[in-house]
């Protein structure tokens, strides 16, 4: 069944950062990783990689600031 699975030509990726506390953040280590379409094995985009330390810092900040 060729042609049933294809990458939309108008695919517009707007956000690739980490969303915490209603804000978008870049990775603290500057690293990204690929998001892969499992049916075609093509890369859709690259997104920011959240480290354990990054997540702990921002969740603690949220908790202490009543977010």
Secondary structure as UniProt FT lines:
FT   TURN            2..3
FT   TURN            9..10
FT   STRAND          18..20
FT   TURN            21..22
FT   STRAND          23..25
FT   TURN            28..29
FT   STRAND          32..36
FT   TURN            38..40
FT   STRAND          43..48
FT   HELIX           52..64
FT   TURN            65..66
//
